Amino acid sequence: MTAPFLSLTQIRNRLILTARAILRDHQPGPGGRCSACRTPDCPVATAARNVLDAAEKAQQRSTAAPPTAPDRDEPQQTG
């Protein structure tokens, strides 16, 4: 599938999966250096952590959104 056919949730989930895979590959090894790129402060792992943080904040915002006003075209339930 290509991006125009994906929902925003699917894109978000793919970003999360990719960031997690990157963090698995770029774990700090002995001496605190990244196992993949051998740098002390791995910029790739930092970027992956930032993606995960942003995705978590976006999820919190979407679940904390107030309920929408009722649609005028929808039938009202009485009861």
Residue pairs with C-beta under 8 A, 6 or more apart in sequence:
3 11
6 14
12 55
12 58
12 59
15 51
15 55
16 51
16 52
16 55
18 48
18 51
19 48
19 49
19 51
19 52
19 55
20 48
20 52
22 44
22 45
22 47
22 48
23 45
23 48
23 49
23 52
25 35
25 36
26 34
26 35
26 36
26 37
26 42
26 44
26 45
26 48
27 34
27 35
27 45
28 34
28 35
28 42
29 35
32 40
33 39
33 40
34 40
34 42
34 44
34 45
36 42
36 44
37 44
70 76
